[in-house]
Amino acid sequence: MKINTVCGNGLGSSLILKINVDKILKELGVQASVEATDVSSANNSDSDLLVTTTQFEGSLKSSNKDKIFVNNITDKADLKEQLQSYFAEKE
């Protein structure tokens, strides 16, 4: 599985999300490749899942990829809950 964390330039909030997603996946025992990217590249990437903030919901609306939107990039509990739900649905 490939996951892209997404922000405007691929350098700020996407890196924080990447770090948090990596930690949570390790806790959950899920193997995945996680990369930070910018919003324009996310639509054309070969990722399975996009993780980003609600700020980019409109920009990614047309993407056929699975998406998780968070309100706060530092809220690890919300992110973990959404990732757990996502992987539970995929089983």
C-alpha positions as CSV (number, residue, x, y, z in Angstrom):
1,M,0.0,0.0,0.0
2,K,1.2,3.5,-0.8
3,I,0.0,6.5,1.2
4,N,0.6,10.2,0.3
5,T,0.3,12.9,2.9
6,V,-0.7,16.1,1.1
7,C,-0.3,19.8,1.6
8,G,0.0,22.9,-0.6
9,N,3.7,22.6,-1.3
10,G,4.5,19.1,0.0
11,L,6.9,20.6,2.6
12,G,5.0,21.7,5.7
13,S,1.9,20.0,7.1
14,S,2.4,17.0,4.8
15,L,5.7,16.2,6.5
16,I,4.1,16.4,10.0
17,L,1.3,14.2,8.8
18,K,3.8,11.7,7.3
19,I,5.6,11.5,10.6
20,N,2.3,10.9,12.5
21,V,1.0,8.4,9.9
22,D,4.3,6.4,10.1
23,K,4.0,6.2,13.9
24,I,0.4,5.2,13.8
25,L,0.9,2.6,11.1
26,K,3.7,1.1,13.2
27,E,1.4,0.9,16.2
28,L,-1.3,-0.7,14.1
29,G,1.1,-3.2,12.5
30,V,0.3,-2.0,9.0
31,Q,2.9,-2.1,6.3
32,A,2.8,0.9,3.9
33,S,5.0,3.3,2.1
34,V,4.3,6.9,3.1
35,E,5.4,9.9,1.2
36,A,4.7,13.6,1.6
37,T,3.6,15.4,-1.6
38,D,2.0,18.6,-2.8
39,V,-1.7,18.8,-3.7
40,S,-1.2,19.0,-7.5
41,S,1.0,15.9,-7.6
42,A,-1.3,13.9,-5.4
43,N,-4.0,13.6,-8.0
44,N,-1.5,12.0,-10.4
45,S,0.4,9.8,-8.0
46,D,0.1,6.1,-7.8
47,S,-0.9,6.1,-4.2
48,D,-3.9,4.2,-2.7
49,L,-4.7,6.6,0.0
50,L,-4.4,10.4,0.5
51,V,-4.2,11.9,4.0
52,T,-4.6,15.6,4.2
53,T,-6.4,18.5,5.9
54,T,-9.9,19.6,5.2
55,Q,-8.4,22.6,3.6
56,F,-7.7,20.5,0.5
57,E,-10.9,18.6,0.3
58,G,-12.2,20.7,-2.7
59,S,-8.9,20.3,-4.5
60,L,-9.0,16.6,-4.2
61,K,-12.7,16.1,-4.7
62,S,-12.3,14.7,-8.2
63,S,-9.6,12.3,-7.3
64,N,-10.6,8.6,-7.4
65,K,-8.2,7.7,-4.6
66,D,-9.3,6.9,-1.1
67,K,-9.0,10.0,1.2
68,I,-8.8,10.8,4.8
69,F,-9.3,14.5,5.9
70,V,-8.2,15.8,9.3
71,N,-9.0,19.1,10.9
72,N,-5.8,19.3,12.9
73,I,-2.5,17.8,11.8
74,T,-1.3,17.4,15.3
75,D,-4.4,15.5,16.6
76,K,-3.0,12.0,16.5
77,A,-6.0,10.5,18.2
78,D,-8.3,11.6,15.4
79,L,-5.9,10.5,12.7
80,K,-5.4,7.1,14.4
81,E,-9.2,6.6,14.6
82,Q,-9.7,7.5,10.9
83,L,-6.8,5.2,9.9
84,Q,-8.1,2.3,12.0
85,S,-11.6,2.8,10.4
86,Y,-10.1,2.9,7.0
87,F,-8.1,-0.3,7.4
88,A,-11.0,-2.1,9.1
89,E,-13.2,-1.3,6.1
90,K,-10.5,-2.7,3.7
91,E,-10.4,-6.1,5.5
